[in-house]
Amino acid sequence: MLTHAVHGNLNIVYANLSLKIYAVNVGSATMESVENITDNHESLNFDAGNVRGHNPHRIFSVKFSTDGRELVASCSDSSVYVYDLGEKRLSERVPAHRSSVITACFADESGHVIYSGSDEGICKVSDRRFIKNGQASGVLVGHLDGVTFIDSRGDGRHFISNARDQTIKLWDIRKMSSNLTRHERYSSWQRNTLRNSRHPNDISLATYKGHEVFGAPIRCYFSPEKSTGQKYIYTGSADGSVYIYDLLSGAQVAKLDHHKGIIRDCSWHPYFPTLVNSSEDGVIAKWDFSAL
């Protein structure tokens, strides 16, 4: 599985379940970027020997900060790591979870707050200014299975999460619990029993259903602010479709069908009514729509 992040038009970072993240500057007019041929793929060493002696094992996701100066990575050692691109070193480790952290992102442009989701089905909020004993600042429960992706609305308060319980949830961190010991991980038997039920401690604002989430992470996003006012949520799906939900009502407003393979990622143009997606059937599709 390959995870990646893009900042502006020049820089890309990617990882492939190893201890290293690679940075690529694609804006060079003098050098073509060819992996293992040209020296345009810079290795960012995530061996955390200089951060309390820990090692992140595997990297599941990586995201840029808004200003492009830091990376946040989710790792298999139950931790979130922050990498300083200017200093070219790991600057922080937050052991926020009890199982593999599958996804993490910065909450807003300040870079102080990090959202993360793990295989235990719990989302957590970590404020880097007030971390005590490496613990997260708060817990958000509601999913019944592992969280596969998180996208921030960018306002420092709201985010969405996709999970293997076949739902997307909308969260407001002002509702989070600070009690980090009360919410235990569900066993496989408990998750199967509650599959079609609601988590008894669910504090999410809304739940969106219809798409399918299996295996490796399937990503979900808020629609663009400038062209849609972020009034939609869209996601790939294991059934080969792209689903678009109304943020407020939760209704499915569109289902884009074309593929025969799982769609793990999709992207809505920030200004135009255009969406592209990639699929495991080897096809990249472009959708043009203005009805929404």
Disulfide bonds with the S-S distance in Angstrom:
none
